[in-house]
Amino acid sequence: MDQHTFLQPTIPYLEAFAEIEPERRLELLSRAMTPDAEIWGPKCVFAGYSEISQKIQDFHKNWPGCRLVITSGPNTFQNAARFGCAIVGTDGTILASGQSVVELGEDGRYQRVIPFWEELPPLPANWPEHLAPKRGDISAA
């Protein structure tokens, strides 16, 4: 699938994350996501419009005045894509950044979102050398 296919539901998805009013947020989620869509979190899965809307309400409590934005175009593979994403403050300062993997449903809306907010850890010290680049050759991949 092309970039446009992934960007189309991204706009109402990001607008839903910015929306304070629950009814409007649910309408935006219905444009962006399938009814059984999921956002995976580190400790739980938010499934369906109601749970996702509650997650967004909690986002506003935890990050008052902040917005969720994308920071890159999508890197696509079949019906999945990876985006750079960030949480920005009212002045536009990036407060947290990461990447999200999204999977589209058959109708072109988001089916699943898996956000990753932490940096990748280094290889363990005991990792087999023949399965890794030479020490010092690892670039920011």
Secondary structure as UniProt FT lines:
FT   HELIX           3..18
FT   HELIX           22..32
FT   STRAND          33..40
FT   STRAND          45..47
FT   HELIX           48..62
FT   TURN            64..65
FT   STRAND          67..70
FT   STRAND          75..77
FT   TURN            78..79
FT   STRAND          80..88
FT   TURN            90..91
FT   STRAND          94..104
FT   TURN            106..107
FT   STRAND          110..116
FT   TURN            125..126
FT   HELIX           129..131
FT   TURN            135..136
//
